[in-house]
């Protein structure tokens, strides 16, 4: 059975995003859909002391453009700001010494022009650290047609998917009957039950960037994303 997920790329997404990647054989970055402002494409939360802080990547572009057309506003000193923010927040975490090098890769050693390329690179590199073996492709490679559910079905048929794993937020627009008609099983990801880990502070926050988990738990991070289910 070939399992597939299709999601827009996000900025250093939370652990649930990587949970879906781990669940499938093929992960398709949905990069040929309209860009949405003030969304996870350009921003995410991290934990600073006891509070959740929002950090954003500045971009050029509009909602009339696709995600893969959006350029990063590199004339702004955002990379140094993000590097310093993450280092200040997580620099004293137990596993920062082992994985802090990824901040150099993301914000110092590379000069990103397009938001989609940057997001995808970060996601792929973190997936390697988590030892995820999933294959990645872009939806723009598939020459999709139709709208919403029809586009998803078209993509899934092109890659010969048997099972489609979707985020729960898609329940509002997905038409299940079309999946049944095409013989593709539809499953919604359940994010409930994630165990808490050794996060800084007393007020535990689940919905923060994956970096929070990685710097706090290191090689044990995968347990807190999917490994804990194996004990049930």
C-alpha positions in Angstrom: 0.0 0.0 0.0 1.4 3.4 -1.0 0.8 6.1 1.5 0.9 9.8 0.5 0.5 13.2 2.1 0.2 16.6 0.4 0.9 19.7 2.5 2.1 23.2 1.9 5.6 23.9 3.2 5.8 25.7 6.5 8.5 27.6 8.4 10.2 25.2 10.8 6.9 23.5 11.5 5.7 21.8 14.7 6.1 18.1 15.5 2.7 17.1 14.0 4.0 18.1 10.5 6.8 15.6 10.9 4.5 13.0 12.3 2.6 13.1 9.0 5.8 12.9 7.0 6.9 9.9 8.9 3.5 8.2 8.3 3.8 8.2 4.5 6.0 6.8 1.7 5.7 9.9 -0.4 5.3 13.5 0.8 4.2 16.1 -1.7 5.0 19.7 -1.0 1.9 21.6 -2.2 3.8 24.4 -3.7 1.5 25.4 -6.7 -1.3 26.8 -4.6 -2.0 30.4 -3.7 0.2 32.0 -1.0 -1.6 33.0 2.2 -0.4 35.9 4.3 0.1 35.7 8.1 0.1 31.9 8.0 2.4 29.0 8.8 4.2 29.5 5.4 6.2 32.4 6.9 6.0 32.1 10.6 6.0 29.9 13.7 6.2 29.9 17.4 9.1 29.2 19.7 9.3 29.3 23.5 11.2 32.1 25.2 11.2 31.5 29.0 7.6 30.9 29.9 6.0 32.5 26.8 5.3 31.5 23.2 6.9 33.9 20.8 6.0 34.4 17.2 8.8 34.8 14.6 8.3 35.6 10.9 10.2 35.5 7.6 9.7 38.7 5.6 8.7 38.2 2.0 7.8 39.9 -1.2 4.6 38.8 -3.0 0.9 38.7 -2.8 -2.0 36.2 -2.4 -2.4 36.3 -6.2 0.9 34.3 -6.4 1.6 30.7 -5.8 3.8 29.7 -2.8 6.7 28.7 -5.1 6.8 32.3 -6.6 7.2 34.1 -3.2 10.6 35.6 -2.7 12.2 36.3 0.7 12.8 40.0 1.5 16.6 39.5 2.0 17.3 43.2 2.3 16.0 42.9 5.8 18.4 41.5 8.5 15.9 38.7 9.3 18.4 35.8 9.2 20.6 37.2 12.0 17.5 38.0 14.0 16.2 34.5 13.8 19.6 32.9 14.4 20.0 35.0 17.5 16.5 34.4 18.8 16.8 30.6 18.6 20.3 30.6 20.1 19.2 32.8 23.0 16.2 30.7 23.7 17.7 27.2 23.2 21.4 27.7 23.6 21.5 26.2 27.1 19.4 23.2 26.2 21.1 19.8 26.6 21.2 19.0 22.9 21.9 22.4 21.4 25.6 21.5 21.3 24.7 18.5 19.1 22.2 20.1 16.8 22.8 23.8 16.9 24.8 23.5 13.7 21.5 23.5 11.7 21.0 27.1 12.6 24.3 27.9 10.8 23.0 26.0 7.8 19.6 27.6 7.8 20.6 31.2 8.6 24.3 31.8 8.0 25.8 29.5 5.3 23.0 29.8 2.7 21.4 32.7 0.9 17.8 31.8 0.1 15.9 33.6 -2.6 12.5 31.8 -2.6 10.5 31.0 0.5 9.4 27.6 -0.8 13.0 26.5 -1.3 14.0 27.6 2.1 11.1 25.9 3.9 11.6 22.7 2.0 15.3 22.6 2.7 14.8 23.0 6.5 12.1 20.4 6.6 14.2 17.9 4.6 17.2 18.5 6.8 15.3 18.0 10.0 13.6 14.9 8.6 17.1 13.5 8.1 18.0 14.2 11.7 14.8 12.4 12.8 15.8 9.5 10.5 12.7 9.7 8.4 13.1 7.9 5.1 10.1 9.4 3.2 10.5 10.5 -0.4 9.8 14.2 -1.2 8.5 15.8 -4.4 6.8 19.1 -5.4 3.2 19.3 -6.6 4.4 21.6 -9.4 6.1 18.6 -11.0 2.7 16.9 -11.5 1.0 19.6 -13.7 -2.1 19.5 -11.6 -5.6 20.5 -12.9 -8.9 21.1 -11.2 -9.6 22.7 -7.9 -9.4 21.7 -4.2 -10.4 18.0 -3.9 -10.1 17.4 -7.6 -6.5 18.6 -7.6 -5.6 16.3 -4.7 -7.2 13.3 -6.4 -5.4 14.1 -9.6 -2.0 14.3 -7.8 -2.7 11.0 -5.9 -3.7 9.2 -9.0 -0.5 10.4 -10.8 1.7 9.0 -8.0 -0.4 5.8 -7.7 -1.4 6.4 -4.1 -3.5 3.9 -2.2 -3.9 5.9 1.0 -4.1 9.6 1.5 -3.2 11.0 5.0 -4.5 14.5 5.5 -4.3 17.0 8.3 -7.6 17.4 10.3 -8.0 21.0 9.2 -8.8 19.8 5.6 -12.1 18.2 6.8 -13.8 21.6 5.9 -13.3 21.3 2.2 -12.3 17.7 1.3 -15.1 15.7 -0.4 -14.7 12.1 0.8 -17.0 10.6 -1.8 -14.5 11.5 -4.5 -11.8 9.4 -2.8 -14.2 6.5 -2.5 -15.0 6.7 -6.2 -11.3 6.6 -7.1 -10.5 3.8 -4.7 -8.2 5.9 -2.6 -8.5 5.5 1.2 -8.8 8.7 3.1 -7.4 9.1 6.6 -7.2 12.2 8.9 -4.2 12.6 11.2 -5.0 12.6 14.9 -2.7 14.9 16.8 -4.0 14.0 20.2 -2.0 12.3 22.9 1.5 13.7 22.3 3.5 13.2 25.6 5.2 16.2 27.2 9.0 16.3 27.1 11.7 18.2 29.0 10.8 21.6 27.7 12.2 24.7 29.5 9.9 26.3 32.0 6.7 25.2 33.8 4.1 26.0 31.2 4.3 23.2 28.6 3.5 24.2 25.0 2.9 21.6 22.3 2.4 23.8 19.3 5.9 25.3 18.8 8.6 24.7 16.2 10.2 21.3 16.0 13.5 23.0 17.1 12.1 23.1 20.6 11.8 19.4 20.8 15.1 18.7 19.0 17.2 20.9 21.2 15.5 19.6 24.4 15.4 15.8 23.6 18.0 15.2 20.8 18.0 11.7 19.4 15.0 10.9 21.6 12.9 13.4 19.7 11.2 10.8 17.5 9.8 9.1 20.5 7.8 12.2 21.4 6.4 12.4 17.9 5.5 8.8 16.9 7.5 6.4 19.0 5.2 6.7 22.1 2.4 5.1 20.1 4.4 1.8 19.8 4.0 1.4 23.6 0.2 1.3 23.4 
